[in-house]
Amino acid sequence: MTTTPRTRLSPDERRAQLLDLGVRLLATRSLDELSIDLLAEEAGISRGLLYHYFGNKRAFHEAVVRRAADDLIAQTAPPAEGELLDRVLASVRAYVDYVVANHEGYLSLVKGAAGGNETVREIYEETRAALADRVFLEQPQGEVVPDTPAHRLVVLGWTAMTEAVVLAWIADPAGVSRDDLITVLVLSLPALVEVTP
Amino acid sequence: MTTTPRTRLSPDERRAQLLDLGVRLLATRSLDELSIDLLAEEAGISRGLLYHYFGNKRAFHEAVVRRAADDLIAQTAPPAEGELLDRVLASVRAYVDYVVANHEGYLSLVKGAAGGNETVREIYEETRAALADRVFLEQPQGEVVPDTPAHRLVVLGWTAMTEAVVLAWIADPAGVSRDDLITVLVLSLPALVEVTP
């Protein structure tokens, strides 16, 4: 966060700052619990000003979810260089850290996506597609995973598996270490690609 | 369906028959679209009698979802004998056929589970656990998948992957054949077990 006095910020900067605050608040609570009142209190500004920035509660929620999704994509970006497995490792490690650190908000995204909020569902699916696309697009040492419809399905399955496994592990690690969790998720990708026709 | 005249059925048999009808109706529509009115019309009985059997709309929906989940578990039961891979193959094939034949109702179960209906969520999780348990419990030729917390996580991940891949394939097969779909899902299980620490 900048230490520049509030009055120096442009409207866009101020809006971005409020979204950052919304994302931080969402980390430890569900979307339903993230009210305009709470944000106003935490930001020390009026509800009226927040409505000015975001229109209504639904638009505010969608803006926060989109910002959170952008953060997730940015934070899990693999390094530009290196072996495919090392790059997947960096990405999965960052993903696990992100979901642990933003557990409530992440659950809320998953639930909102399945539960009928059409915009949240779109953001969720775009995010999952962006994470899956990396497997096909960012391969500096030549294509390792062939870009076929069957491989697309399998990589989608791997992202669904990764999400389910990480959420189950957070709910109950049952003695499985973070390193073992990450290792099995990383090695799963080439193992699944291997059995794809 | 029995051809015994309606008046000969016991209340339990009649309730079961109505649930079967509810499950059939759910195959091609969402839970929200499955109303007491529709069931009454299809069954040719009064709404009042349906309320007598099921109490209220929510209880009716939960009974239908539970019956549908029981059907899924029964229809995907692997054969008692055979190699693990052949038994997984039979199970996955039946699962794909079930989801294709009951697409709307299945989607509704997944959405209801994530979207905040606590009872549907419980039924969904019990069903997924029952499907996963088979991998550990039903191995007539000796244990092949070790029953460790890490393997439990991975098998859970495999069920999540299977669900996501089958739903994505139904939405857009993209030229992937049913046989290729089933093959990759079946071979994924030992491939994932192989990389589990």
Boltz contact constraints between the chains, C-beta under 6 A:
constraints:
  - contact:
      token1: [A, 111]
      token2: [B, 114]
      max_distance: 6.0
  - contact:
      token1: [A, 114]
      token2: [B, 111]
      max_distance: 6.0
  - contact:
      token1: [A, 114]
      token2: [B, 114]
      max_distance: 6.0
  - contact:
      token1: [A, 114]
      token2: [B, 115]
      max_distance: 6.0
  - contact:
      token1: [A, 115]
      token2: [B, 114]
      max_distance: 6.0
  - contact:
      token1: [A, 115]
      token2: [B, 115]
      max_distance: 6.0
  - contact:
      token1: [A, 115]
      token2: [B, 116]
      max_distance: 6.0
  - contact:
      token1: [A, 116]
      token2: [B, 115]
      max_distance: 6.0
  - contact:
      token1: [A, 149]
      token2: [B, 174]
      max_distance: 6.0
  - contact:
      token1: [A, 149]
      token2: [B, 175]
      max_distance: 6.0
  - contact:
      token1: [A, 149]
      token2: [B, 176]
      max_distance: 6.0
  - contact:
      token1: [A, 150]
      token2: [B, 176]
      max_distance: 6.0
  - contact:
      token1: [A, 150]
      token2: [B, 180]
      max_distance: 6.0
  - contact:
      token1: [A, 153]
      token2: [B, 165]
      max_distance: 6.0
  - contact:
      token1: [A, 153]
      token2: [B, 168]
      max_distance: 6.0
  - contact:
      token1: [A, 156]
      token2: [B, 168]
      max_distance: 6.0
  - contact:
      token1: [A, 157]
      token2: [B, 161]
      max_distance: 6.0
  - contact:
      token1: [A, 157]
      token2: [B, 164]
      max_distance: 6.0
  - contact:
      token1: [A, 157]
      token2: [B, 165]
      max_distance: 6.0
  - contact:
      token1: [A, 160]
      token2: [B, 160]
      max_distance: 6.0
  - contact:
      token1: [A, 160]
      token2: [B, 161]
      max_distance: 6.0
  - contact:
      token1: [A, 160]
      token2: [B, 164]
      max_distance: 6.0
  - contact:
      token1: [A, 161]
      token2: [B, 157]
      max_distance: 6.0
  - contact:
      token1: [A, 161]
      token2: [B, 160]
      max_distance: 6.0
  - contact:
      token1: [A, 161]
      token2: [B, 161]
      max_distance: 6.0
  - contact:
      token1: [A, 164]
      token2: [B, 157]
      max_distance: 6.0
  - contact:
      token1: [A, 164]
      token2: [B, 160]
      max_distance: 6.0
  - contact:
      token1: [A, 165]
      token2: [B, 153]
      max_distance: 6.0
  - contact:
      token1: [A, 165]
      token2: [B, 157]
      max_distance: 6.0
  - contact:
      token1: [A, 168]
      token2: [B, 153]
      max_distance: 6.0
  - contact:
      token1: [A, 168]
      token2: [B, 156]
      max_distance: 6.0
  - contact:
      token1: [A, 174]
      token2: [B, 149]
      max_distance: 6.0
  - contact:
      token1: [A, 175]
      token2: [B, 149]
      max_distance: 6.0
  - contact:
      token1: [A, 176]
      token2: [B, 149]
      max_distance: 6.0
  - contact:
      token1: [A, 176]
      token2: [B, 150]
      max_distance: 6.0
  - contact:
      token1: [A, 180]
      token2: [B, 150]
      max_distance: 6.0
  - contact:
      token1: [A, 180]
      token2: [B, 197]
      max_distance: 6.0
  - contact:
      token1: [A, 184]
      token2: [B, 195]
      max_distance: 6.0
  - contact:
      token1: [A, 184]
      token2: [B, 196]
      max_distance: 6.0
  - contact:
      token1: [A, 187]
      token2: [B, 195]
      max_distance: 6.0
  - contact:
      token1: [A, 188]
      token2: [B, 192]
      max_distance: 6.0
  - contact:
      token1: [A, 188]
      token2: [B, 195]
      max_distance: 6.0
  - contact:
      token1: [A, 191]
      token2: [B, 191]
      max_distance: 6.0
  - contact:
      token1: [A, 191]
      token2: [B, 195]
      max_distance: 6.0
  - contact:
      token1: [A, 192]
      token2: [B, 188]
      max_distance: 6.0
  - contact:
      token1: [A, 195]
      token2: [B, 184]
      max_distance: 6.0
  - contact:
      token1: [A, 195]
      token2: [B, 187]
      max_distance: 6.0
  - contact:
      token1: [A, 195]
      token2: [B, 188]
      max_distance: 6.0
  - contact:
      token1: [A, 195]
      token2: [B, 191]
      max_distance: 6.0
  - contact:
      token1: [A, 196]
      token2: [B, 184]
      max_distance: 6.0
  - contact:
      token1: [A, 197]
      token2: [B, 180]
      max_distance: 6.0
